[in-house]
Amino acid sequence: MSALAPPAPPPAAPARRSGSVAGADAPLPASGGASSAAILLVEDDPEIRAIYAGFLRHAGYDVVAAADGPAALAAVHEGDGRLDLLVTDLALPWLDGRALAGLLRQRDPGLRVLFVSGDDAAMAAGRDTAPRTRHLSKPLTRSMLLAHVTALLGAAAPRAARA
């Protein structure tokens, strides 16, 4: 079993392209010279996941959206490993956002992470102070999300911003 695998996860939903509301919608994209930053978005609420993914895709980012930690890990394993930013809800079924970030940082200690939560107490408890980490409270607007993503990514800006 891989070091990234969570203990006894439920079966991950099959990988699918955008529009999926369960599991991961696709493996992480292959890296390319002019491609945009690769963002793994993990949110268990299908409506919120679709909205955030839309915000990010419209801004030019390559986004893979997953419903939970096991589906997110499956997307990472199925892709080529390119991951510029993890945007994750803190409260997720089977594997919370902090544990997911910890597993992915075993693979890439410099991984940029944006934690999102509607629970201020959960956000404050155990706040991750690692470099390249930010926290954002729900509800949030498109401009709030994109400002935090842009600040974390720096030079790995979306295609549209680099053109």
C-alpha positions in Angstrom: 0.0 0.0 0.0 1.3 3.5 -0.9 2.4 5.9 1.8 -0.4 8.2 0.5 -3.2 5.8 1.0 -5.5 6.5 4.0 -6.4 3.7 6.3 -9.4 1.7 5.0 -11.1 4.2 2.8 -14.3 3.5 1.1 -14.0 2.6 -2.6 -13.3 5.8 -4.6 -15.7 6.7 -7.3 -14.4 6.3 -10.8 -12.5 9.2 -12.3 -14.6 11.4 -14.6 -14.2 14.6 -16.5 -15.9 17.9 -15.4 -19.5 17.9 -14.4 -19.0 15.0 -11.9 -20.5 15.4 -8.5 -19.1 12.3 -6.9 -15.5 11.2 -6.6 -12.8 12.8 -8.6 -13.7 14.2 -12.0 -10.4 13.3 -13.6 -6.8 12.4 -12.9 -4.5 15.4 -12.5 -3.4 16.7 -15.9 -0.1 16.0 -17.5 2.4 18.8 -17.1 3.1 20.9 -20.2 5.2 24.0 -21.0 2.4 26.5 -21.3 -0.3 24.8 -19.2 -1.9 26.5 -16.2 -1.4 25.7 -12.6 -2.9 22.3 -11.5 -5.4 22.7 -8.6 -6.9 19.8 -6.7 -10.2 21.0 -5.2 -11.7 18.8 -2.5 -15.2 19.7 -1.3 -17.9 17.2 -0.1 -20.8 19.5 -1.0 -21.5 18.9 -4.7 -23.1 22.4 -5.3 -20.2 24.2 -3.5 -17.7 22.0 -5.3 -19.2 22.9 -8.7 -19.2 26.6 -7.9 -15.6 26.8 -6.7 -14.4 24.6 -9.6 -16.2 27.0 -12.0 -14.6 30.0 -10.4 -11.2 28.5 -10.8 -11.6 27.1 -14.3 -13.1 30.4 -15.6 -9.9 32.0 -14.2 -7.8 29.6 -16.4 -6.7 27.0 -13.9 -6.6 23.3 -14.5 -8.9 21.9 -11.9 -9.6 18.4 -10.7 -12.5 18.3 -8.2 -13.0 15.5 -5.7 -15.7 14.8 -3.2 -13.5 13.5 -0.4 -10.0 12.6 0.6 -9.9 9.1 -0.9 -11.1 10.4 -4.3 -8.5 13.1 -4.1 -5.7 10.6 -3.4 -7.0 8.5 -6.3 -6.8 11.5 -8.7 -3.2 12.1 -7.6 -2.2 8.5 -8.0 -3.9 8.3 -11.5 -2.4 11.5 -12.7 1.3 12.3 -13.5 1.8 13.8 -10.1 1.6 17.4 -11.1 -0.1 19.4 -8.3 0.5 23.1 -7.7 -2.2 23.7 -5.1 -4.6 21.8 -2.9 -7.8 23.7 -2.1 -9.6 21.6 0.5 -12.5 21.8 3.0 -11.4 21.0 6.5 -14.5 18.8 7.3 -14.5 15.9 4.9 -15.8 12.4 5.2 -13.3 9.5 5.8 -10.2 11.8 5.6 -10.3 15.4 6.7 -8.6 18.3 4.9 -5.7 18.5 7.4 -5.0 14.7 7.1 -5.2 14.9 3.3 -2.8 17.8 3.2 -0.4 15.9 5.5 -0.4 12.9 3.2 0.1 15.0 0.1 2.9 16.9 1.8 4.7 13.6 2.5 5.0 13.4 -1.3 5.7 17.1 -1.8 6.7 19.0 1.4 6.4 22.4 -0.4 2.8 21.8 -1.5 0.7 25.0 -1.4 -2.5 24.5 0.5 -5.6 26.6 0.9 -7.9 25.3 3.7 -11.5 26.4 3.5 -14.1 26.0 6.2 -17.5 27.3 7.3 -16.7 26.4 10.9 -14.6 29.1 12.5 -13.8 26.9 15.5 -12.5 24.1 13.2 -10.5 26.7 11.3 -8.9 28.0 14.5 -8.3 24.6 16.1 -5.0 23.1 14.9 -4.4 25.9 12.5 -1.7 24.9 10.0 1.1 27.5 10.1 3.3 25.8 7.5 4.7 28.0 4.8 2.6 28.2 1.6 -0.6 27.7 3.6 -3.6 29.9 3.9 -7.0 29.7 5.5 -10.3 31.1 4.2 -13.7 31.1 5.9 -16.9 30.3 4.1 -19.0 31.7 2.7 -16.6 33.2 0.2 -16.8 35.1 -3.0 -15.1 34.4 -6.3 -12.8 37.4 -5.8 -11.8 36.1 -2.3 -11.1 32.6 -3.5 -9.1 33.8 -6.5 -7.1 36.3 -4.4 -5.9 33.6 -2.0 -5.2 31.2 -4.9 -3.2 33.8 -6.8 -1.3 34.8 -3.6 -0.4 31.1 -3.0 0.6 30.3 -6.6 2.6 33.4 -7.4 4.5 32.6 -10.6 2.2 29.6 -11.3 -0.6 31.9 -12.5 -3.3 30.7 -14.9 -2.9 30.8 -18.7 -5.1 33.9 -19.1 -3.0 35.9 -16.6 0.3 35.0 -18.2 -0.8 35.8 -21.8 
